[in-house]
């Protein structure tokens, strides 16, 4: 989540919480609404601990998905480079066709798939360049031990690349079920409302504001952190960027120059097929 959104959200939430307790404080009896403050504090501790444990579980779930998406993006980028190296063992026609398709694959990931992942719209869409690569390798006729070994290696790398891509795409739409969000928000609301019963007109206003403001900030920050981890590609702090695939594109360009490759790329700079 963008810092420019997170800060105003925290300010608004804290303002609402502080305003609510100061409003309730006007009619609150001295010593709060609870006649037994120790017992009320014990119950509040149970509520707050329950929220913290549940939120921690959801954060772990969201972080696991975040890390899986990041690792998938890194692995996919590395496999594209490795497949480019494997392609060099085929006959020139197949080699150049595969090299061009790989470059277009990388470009489409950076310039087409990533913006769609940021918007949560990629879904289960298949990369058209994965299909192009399959057609290119299917049309090849390996001969000799070297090409046959390269053919088998290519198929293994293709399976690994598709698995890595699936891991990358997995986090694009978020994995935290709506039911967990409902429980989180309901738990946070219960803790907030319970704190309002600690309103005490005998206390100073700033003490009451600090009481509920600090707790509300922690709850809000926790929920924002879960939302950010659950949407790893949304622009903002900690978002996953296509750095690894951009690096792969630079490596492929340098490799083509170093190998004096005459491969043509059947796409434009954005990864869109050219006629």
N, C-alpha and C positions, 0 to 999 in steps of 0.2 A: 504494500500500500504506500502511496506517495506521502512523504512527510508533510506536504502542504495540505493534505486532507486529514492526516492523523492528528495534527496539532489542533485545528479547529474543532474536530470531533471531541477531543479531550476537553477543550475549553467549554464547549457547549454542554457536555455531559456533567462536568463539574459544576457549572453554573446552575443547571437544573437541580442537581442534588443539594447544593448549598442553599439555593432558594427554597427548596422544599422543606428542609429541616428548619430553616429560620421561620418559615411560615407556620409550621407545626409547633414550633417553640413558643409562639405567642399564646397558645392555649394549653401548653403542656404544664403539668404540675411540677413543683420543685422536686428534683431527684428523679425525673423522667416518669414515664407511664408505668414503669415496673416498681412494685413495692419491694421486691427482693432483687436488688441489682446483681448480686453474685450469681443467683440462679439464672437470671436473664443472660448474663455474660457467658455462662456455661453453655446455654442453648445456642447463643450466637456463635460460640467457638465451634460447636458441632456443625452448624450451617456453613460457616466459612471454610472449615476443613473439608466438608463434603464437596463444596464447590471447587476448592483448590485441587483435591484429588481427581475429581472428574475432569477438570480443565487440564490438569497435567497429563491425563491419559489421552485426551483429544490432541494436545500439543505433540505428544509422542507419535500419535498416528499421523498427524499432518506433516511432522518433520520427516518421518519415514518416507512418505510420498514425495516430499520436496527433494530429499536426498536421492531417491530413486530416479526422479526426473533429471536431476543434475548429472548423476552418474551415467544415465542413458545417453544424454546429449554428448558427454565426453567420449563414451565408448563408440557411439555412432560416428563421430568425427574421425576417430583413430582408425576405424574399420574402413572408411572411405579411402584413406591414404593407403592402407594395406591392400585394398582391392586394386588401387591404381598400380601398385608395385606388382601384384600378381598378374595384372593384365599385360605387363611387358613381356611375358613368356609366351603369348599367343602370336599367331601370324600377324603381320602388319595391319591387314584390313580389320581383323577382330580387335586387335590391340587399340587402334586409333578410335574405333567406334565405341569401345568400352570406356576409354579415357575421356572422350567427349561427353558421354552420358553421365559419368561420375562428376565431372565439373558442373554439369547442368543440375544434377541431383543436389550438390552442395549449394549452388546458387538458389535453388527453389526453397531449400530449408531455411536459408537466411532471409530471403526477401519475400517469400510467399507464405511458408508455413508458420514462421515465427509471429508475424502480425496476426494471423488467424488464431494462434494459440493465446496471444495476449487478449484477444476478444472472446476466447473460449468457444470458438466456432469450428475448430479443426475436426473434432469428433473422430470417427473411424475412417476418414477419407484416406484412400491409397495414394501414395505419391506416384504421379504419372511416370516419373523417371525410374522408379523401381520396375514398372512394367517394361519400359524401354530397355533397361539393363537385362531383364529376363529374356526379351526377344533377341537381343544382341548375342547373349551367350548361348541361347538355344540354336541360333543359326550357325554357330561355329562348329567345325568338325576337327576336333583335336587329333593330332597324329604324332606318334612318338611318345616316349616315356615322359619327357619334360612337359609337353603340352597336356597330357593326360593328368599328370600330377597337379599342374596349374588349374586344370578344369575342376578337379575334385576340391582343391583348396578354395577356389572361387565360390563353389556352392556352399562350403562350410562358412566362409566369411559372409556370404549373403544371408544365411540363416541368422548369424550373430548380429549382423547389421539390422535386420528386420526386428529382432528381439530388442535391440538397443533403442530403435525408433519407437517401438511400443512403450518402452519404459519412459522415453521422453514425452510422448503424447499423453501418457497415463495421467499426469498431473495437470493437464491443460484445462480440464473442466472441474477440478476439485474432487476430492474423494470423501470429504466429511458428510455423512448422510444428514438429511434435513432433520431427522429425529434427534440427532445429537445437538444440532443447533437449537432446536426447541428446548431441550433439557438445559443446555447452557444458559440460554436467555431467561428461562423460567427460574433457574437457580439464582442467577444474578439479580433478578427482580425480587425474589424472596429475601435475599440478603439486604438489598437496598431498602425495601419496605420495613424490614425488621429494625434496621438502623434508625429509621425515623421515630421509632418508639423510645429511643434513647434521648430524644429531644428534652432539654431541661432548661427552663427559663431562668434558673438560678445560675447556670453556667454562662460564661462570657460568649458573645456571639462568635468571636474568632475561634474559640475552643471548639464550639459546635461545628463551625465550618471546617476546621481542620479534621475533626473526627470523621465526618462523612466524606469530605473531599479526598482524603488520603485513601480511604477504602474504595471509593468510586473510581479513582484513578487506576488503582491496581487492577480492579475488575475490568475496566475499559481497555487498559493496555493488554491484558491477557486475551480478551476477545479479539482485539485488533491483530495481535500476533498470530492467533489461530487463523484468522482470515487471510493474512499475508502468506502464511505457510501453505494454506489450502489453495492459494492462487499464485503459484510460483512464477508465472510468466507475466503477471500484471505489472505495468511499469511502477517503479518505486524502489525503496530501499530493499536490498537483498533479492531482487528479482533475478531470475536466470536469464542471461543474455546469450546470443549465439556466438560467443567469443571463440569457442573451440572450433566451430564450423568455419568461421571467418579465417581462423588460423590455417585450417585445412585448405581453404581456397588459395591462400598465399603459397602454401607448400606445393600444391598441385601446379600452380602457375610457374613457380621456380623450377619444379621438376621437369615440366614440359620444355622449358628453355634449356635446362642442362642436358636433356636427352635429345635435343633437336627434334622434338616431336612435331609431326605435321598434322596431328589430329585436329579436326574442326569441331567446334562446339555447336551442336544443333539447337542453340537457344540464345536469348539475349542476356544482358547482364543481370536481369531479374529472374532468370531461370524459366522464362516463357518460351515454348518451342517456336522456332523460326520456320517459315515456310521453305 
